[in-house]
């Protein structure tokens, strides 16, 4: 397994198809890392479409999407399934029909491999979450094993803390005093 990309490193270049809509003729779009430039980005990976823990996470990111946008951050979901599988899953799962963020199709596993987040034996992405700053630098990484869902509210809390550009104590939340 390649070394996992970490804090302070540049998020890798990528270009891939994404499922962005259910509207006929507008389902897919090619996205690349240029979309991340100048904005905060939250890029999260899930192992496989049509599974059980994954839709709960994807739905929660969508539920909290306004909170990310209020922080001038874009959300990107990624798995190694194809854009067609993403579309089929969105069409067949009620919690995924109205997603407000793209589902990137890393079916060549280029981005997952560059980040070092492929499971050693299964060769599917671990539940990795990256917060990338407007300069394309990784500022936070959290990775869970395949069976454990992540905490989206903690991603928002961490984004808030990073955006203060100050020292934030344990359990700090937006609106509280920082140490800086």
C-alpha positions as CSV (number, residue, x, y, z in Angstrom):
1,X,0.0,0.0,0.0
2,X,1.5,3.4,-1.0
3,X,2.1,5.9,1.8
4,X,-1.0,7.9,2.7
5,X,-0.9,11.5,1.7
6,X,-0.9,13.7,4.8
7,X,-1.1,17.2,6.3
8,X,0.8,19.9,4.5
9,X,1.0,18.0,1.2
10,X,-0.5,19.1,-2.1
11,X,-3.7,17.3,-3.0
12,X,-3.1,15.3,-6.2
13,X,-4.1,16.4,-9.6
14,X,-7.1,14.5,-10.9
15,X,-9.6,14.5,-13.7
16,X,-12.6,12.1,-13.7
17,X,-16.2,11.7,-14.6
18,X,-18.8,12.5,-11.9
19,X,-22.5,11.9,-11.5
20,X,-23.9,15.4,-10.9
21,X,-27.6,15.1,-11.7
22,X,-30.5,12.8,-12.3
23,X,-31.8,15.1,-15.1
24,X,-31.7,13.3,-18.5
25,X,-28.8,14.5,-20.6
26,X,-27.1,16.3,-17.6
27,X,-26.2,13.3,-15.5
28,X,-22.4,13.5,-15.9
29,X,-19.7,16.0,-15.9
30,X,-15.9,15.8,-16.0
31,X,-14.4,17.4,-12.9
32,X,-10.7,18.0,-12.0
33,X,-8.7,19.5,-9.3
34,X,-9.1,23.0,-10.8
35,X,-12.5,22.9,-9.2
36,X,-10.8,22.9,-5.8
37,X,-8.7,26.0,-6.5
38,X,-9.5,29.1,-4.4
39,X,-12.0,27.3,-2.2
40,X,-12.0,25.1,0.8
41,X,-12.9,21.5,-0.2
42,X,-14.0,18.4,1.6
43,X,-13.3,15.3,-0.3
44,X,-14.6,12.1,1.1
45,X,-14.3,8.5,0.0
46,X,-16.5,5.5,0.5
47,X,-15.7,1.8,-0.3
48,X,-18.6,0.8,-2.7
49,X,-21.9,1.9,-4.0
50,X,-25.0,-0.2,-3.2
51,X,-23.8,-1.0,0.3
52,X,-25.1,-0.3,3.8
53,X,-22.9,2.2,5.8
54,X,-22.0,4.3,2.7
55,X,-25.5,5.8,2.0
56,X,-25.8,7.0,5.6
57,X,-22.6,9.0,5.3
58,X,-23.5,10.4,1.8
59,X,-26.9,11.4,3.0
60,X,-25.5,13.1,6.1
61,X,-23.0,15.1,4.0
62,X,-25.9,16.1,1.8
63,X,-28.0,17.1,4.9
64,X,-25.1,19.3,6.1
65,X,-24.3,20.7,2.7
66,X,-25.6,24.2,3.5
67,X,-23.3,24.3,6.5
68,X,-20.3,23.5,4.2
69,X,-21.5,26.1,1.7
70,X,-21.9,28.7,4.5
71,X,-18.2,28.1,5.2
72,X,-17.4,28.6,1.5
73,X,-16.4,24.9,1.2
74,X,-17.4,22.5,-1.6
75,X,-18.0,18.8,-1.0
76,X,-16.9,16.0,-3.3
77,X,-17.8,12.3,-2.8
78,X,-15.6,9.7,-4.3
79,X,-15.7,5.9,-4.8
80,X,-14.1,3.6,-7.3
81,X,-17.4,2.7,-8.9
82,X,-18.2,4.1,-12.4
83,X,-20.4,7.1,-13.1
84,X,-23.0,4.7,-14.3
85,X,-23.1,2.8,-11.0
86,X,-23.3,6.1,-9.2
87,X,-26.3,7.1,-11.3
88,X,-28.0,3.7,-10.8
89,X,-27.5,4.0,-7.1
90,X,-28.9,7.5,-6.9
91,X,-31.9,6.4,-8.9
92,X,-32.5,3.4,-6.7
93,X,-31.8,4.9,-3.2
94,X,-34.3,7.5,-1.8
95,X,-31.6,9.2,0.4
96,X,-29.4,9.8,-2.7
97,X,-31.8,11.2,-5.2
98,X,-31.3,14.9,-4.3
99,X,-27.6,15.1,-3.8
100,X,-26.2,18.6,-4.0
101,X,-22.6,17.5,-4.6
102,X,-20.9,15.4,-7.3
103,X,-20.2,11.7,-6.9
104,X,-16.7,11.3,-8.5
105,X,-16.0,8.0,-10.3
106,X,-12.4,7.0,-9.5
107,X,-12.9,3.7,-11.4
108,X,-9.2,3.7,-12.5
109,X,-8.3,4.2,-8.8
110,X,-5.8,6.9,-9.7
111,X,-6.8,9.4,-7.0
112,X,-7.4,6.7,-4.4
113,X,-4.0,5.3,-5.1
114,X,-2.2,8.7,-5.2
115,X,-3.7,9.4,-1.7
116,X,-2.8,6.0,-0.4
117,X,-6.4,5.2,0.8
118,X,-7.0,1.9,-1.0
119,X,-7.5,-1.0,1.4
120,X,-4.5,-3.3,1.3
121,X,-6.4,-6.5,0.3
122,X,-9.8,-5.3,-0.9
123,X,-8.4,-2.6,-3.2
124,X,-11.4,-0.3,-2.5
125,X,-11.2,3.1,-0.7
126,X,-11.1,3.3,3.0
127,X,-13.5,5.8,4.5
128,X,-11.1,8.7,4.1
129,X,-12.0,12.4,4.5
130,X,-9.7,15.2,3.4
131,X,-10.1,18.9,4.1
132,X,-8.1,20.9,1.5
133,X,-7.4,24.6,1.8
134,X,-7.9,27.1,-1.0
135,X,-4.3,26.7,-2.1
136,X,-4.8,22.9,-2.6
137,X,-2.9,21.9,0.5
138,X,-4.2,19.0,2.7
139,X,-5.0,20.5,6.1
140,X,-6.9,17.5,7.7
141,X,-7.2,13.8,7.1
142,X,-9.4,11.3,8.8
143,X,-9.5,7.6,7.8
144,X,-11.9,4.9,9.1
145,X,-11.8,1.2,8.4
146,X,-14.4,-0.1,6.0
147,X,-17.0,-1.0,8.6
148,X,-17.1,2.3,10.5
149,X,-18.9,5.4,9.4
150,X,-17.5,8.8,10.0
151,X,-18.9,11.8,11.9
152,X,-19.9,14.6,9.5
153,X,-20.4,17.1,12.4
154,X,-16.7,16.6,13.3
155,X,-15.7,17.4,9.8
156,X,-17.6,20.7,10.0
157,X,-16.1,21.4,13.5
158,X,-12.6,20.8,12.1
159,X,-13.2,23.0,9.1
160,X,-14.4,25.8,11.4
161,X,-11.2,25.4,13.5
162,X,-8.9,25.4,10.4
163,X,-10.6,28.5,9.0
164,X,-9.9,30.5,12.2
165,X,-6.2,30.2,11.5
166,X,-5.7,30.3,15.3
167,X,-5.0,27.8,18.0
168,X,-8.1,25.9,18.9
169,X,-8.3,23.8,22.1
170,X,-9.7,20.3,22.5
171,X,-13.5,20.2,21.7
172,X,-13.4,23.7,20.4
173,X,-16.6,24.8,18.5
174,X,-17.4,27.8,16.4
175,X,-18.2,30.8,18.5
176,X,-16.0,29.8,21.4
177,X,-12.7,31.5,22.2
178,X,-9.6,30.3,20.6
179,X,-6.2,30.3,22.2
180,X,-4.6,32.6,19.7
